[in-house]
Amino acid sequence: MQPLLLTMGDPTGIGPELVIKALLDRSLEQIIRPVQVVGDVSVLCRAGEIFGCEGQSEQLKNGLYSLSFGNNKLIVHSCSDLETTSVHYGQPDTACGKAMAHYIEYAIDRCLDKTAAGIVTCPINKAAINAAGYHFPGHTELLAERCGVEKVVMMLAGERLKVCLVTTHLAYRDVPAKLSREEILQTLRITATALRQQFGIAQPRLAVLALNPHASENNLFGDEEQRIITPAIKAAQAEGISADGPHSADTLFHFAVKGAYDAVICMYHDQGLIPLKLLHFDDAVNVTLGLPIVRTSVDHGTAYDLAGSGTANTASLVAALKMAEQMASNCPTLLHEGEGG
């Protein structure tokens, strides 16, 4: 069975200790597929010390290591050899930035050559990656470029609610200019396809939110609904996509959480993330839709204030692993079907 690859993320953040904590409390045993870590053996051993465990490593072959903490074992793809005496919590440097990027690139290549079933990513530091010469805003953009995909969709998901974003990290004042009929239609297409292929939903029901309060009340508060959003919905419906709206954001989530919709299409970041994190603050999963591979992630950052303390919550990591396993099982032939490309 092909493994899921868990990238360690920022060596100076909480990623390494999340991996070890999930190993020690046996959370990883909830995943049927093998889980293999892409990271740094020395950094993971240091993370074990946080929990009073000494790591013992054994080199296997092709850069693989067996890393043991008592009776608990991990297979590690060693993609960096950082000197832990110079790696300080909350202080990533250029070497750490290069390492973070190498973990992601290695995992992508393994998925593209079909020797891995999917990627689950721990958090990275975007500034450190850019300082190391990788000019990407984050994981998603690096994944898209390496997979040869122009358009992807960020989905944040929990058991009760899934939200998909048309625009992501923008100043609110810039959102209206970035919205277009085609951007919304592409988001609907990618979301519907991914929910069918990767989540096993035969006919996904999509709710599309308005940009303005009360869906603008017949252009009283703006014209984006009539000019952009409604035409995109009608075009999607003509293609057989079950989408409706535009809905006022202040009421729609009540019905979505009760099961009326499989996902909510949101026009901007906080429109979707506020309700999502209200319900799923600890166990939300960040999913990249539209890739030819499976990728999920924890829905939190490097948490430098917690790094090294052993107190970080593994709920989002475990949820991300479970969702990646579900997606990989639902669509084992994703690469052959050309999803997103």
Secondary structure as UniProt FT lines:
FT   STRAND          4..7
FT   TURN            11..12
FT   HELIX           15..24
FT   TURN            25..26
FT   HELIX           27..30
FT   STRAND          35..39
FT   HELIX           41..50
FT   TURN            51..52
FT   STRAND          56..59
FT   TURN            62..63
FT   STRAND          64..69
FT   TURN            70..71
FT   STRAND          72..78
FT   HELIX           84..86
FT   TURN            89..90
FT   HELIX           94..112
FT   TURN            113..114
FT   STRAND          118..121
FT   HELIX           126..131
FT   TURN            132..133
FT   HELIX           139..147
FT   STRAND          153..157
FT   STRAND          162..165
FT   HELIX           172..174
FT   HELIX           175..178
FT   HELIX           181..197
FT   TURN            198..199
FT   STRAND          205..209
FT   HELIX           213..216
FT   TURN            217..220
FT   HELIX           225..229
FT   HELIX           230..238
FT   TURN            239..240
FT   STRAND          242..247
FT   HELIX           249..257
FT   TURN            258..259
FT   STRAND          263..266
FT   HELIX           269..280
FT   TURN            281..283
FT   STRAND          285..289
FT   STRAND          295..298
FT   TURN            304..308
FT   HELIX           315..330
FT   TURN            332..333
FT   HELIX           334..337
FT   TURN            338..340
//
